[in-house]
Amino acid sequence: MRVLNITAIVFCLSVFAHAQEPTPTVIDLEVTEKGFVPNKIDVVTDKPVELKITRKTDNTCSTSVQIPSLKLKKDLPLNKTVTIPLGKLTKGEIRFGCGMNMMDSGIIYVK
């Protein structure tokens, strides 16, 4: 009986903890011949952020995206959406750009 009670308590706590997680702010980005669109993004600190990036052109060097301050780099296959969970971010500016730093970059403004 004691094991059953402990199991029930753990289950209830895990359900409660999961229910308290905020829904992420999802940012849809495209890589076009103009670069990252949009290239300026506003988010808040109290919600996790998730980028969904789709490369729409083969006419740029942007076959990957990097976010140096987060030590993150991801390949961007043509016409496929890549989801990048960033979690909750701290206040400030976070720059992102192509993997070779040749293309106009973007900024995430965390308020």
SVG drawing of the C-alpha trace seen along z (x, -y; Angstrom):
<svg xmlns="http://www.w3.org/2000/svg" viewBox="-2 -44 34 46">
<polyline fill="none" stroke="black" stroke-width="0.4" points="0.0,0.0 2.9,-2.4 4.5,-1.9 1.2,-2.7 0.8,-5.9 4.3,-7.0 3.7,-6.2 0.5,-8.2 2.2,-11.2 5.1,-11.1 2.6,-10.9 0.5,-13.8 3.7,-16.0 4.9,-15.2 1.5,-16.1 1.4,-19.3 5.0,-20.3 4.2,-19.5 1.0,-21.6 3.0,-24.6 5.4,-24.8 4.5,-27.8 3.8,-27.2 6.8,-28.3 6.8,-31.4 7.2,-30.0 9.0,-32.2 8.7,-31.2 11.7,-32.3 12.5,-31.9 15.9,-32.1 15.3,-33.9 17.6,-35.8 17.1,-38.8 18.5,-36.8 16.6,-35.8 13.0,-37.0 12.1,-38.4 15.5,-39.5 14.4,-41.3 12.4,-39.4 11.0,-40.5 10.4,-37.9 10.0,-37.9 12.2,-36.3 9.4,-34.3 8.5,-32.1 10.6,-29.5 11.4,-30.3 11.4,-28.0 12.6,-28.9 11.2,-27.2 13.4,-28.0 12.8,-27.1 15.4,-27.8 13.5,-28.8 16.4,-29.4 19.7,-27.8 21.0,-31.3 22.7,-32.2 25.4,-30.8 22.9,-30.2 22.8,-26.5 23.1,-26.6 22.2,-29.0 24.4,-29.8 23.7,-31.5 27.2,-32.1 26.2,-33.3 24.2,-30.0 27.0,-27.9 24.5,-26.6 24.8,-25.7 22.2,-23.8 22.1,-22.8 19.2,-24.2 18.2,-21.7 16.4,-23.3 12.6,-23.6 12.5,-21.7 11.5,-23.3 14.1,-22.9 12.9,-23.4 15.3,-24.8 14.2,-25.0 16.1,-27.8 14.4,-27.6 14.0,-30.7 16.4,-33.4 18.0,-36.1 17.3,-39.8 19.4,-41.4 20.2,-40.9 21.0,-37.5 22.5,-37.6 22.0,-34.9 23.2,-34.4 24.5,-32.1 27.1,-29.5 29.8,-31.4 29.0,-34.9 28.7,-36.3 25.0,-36.9 23.1,-39.7 22.3,-38.4 19.3,-38.9 18.7,-39.8 16.4,-38.4 15.5,-41.2 14.7,-39.6 12.8,-41.9"/>
</svg>
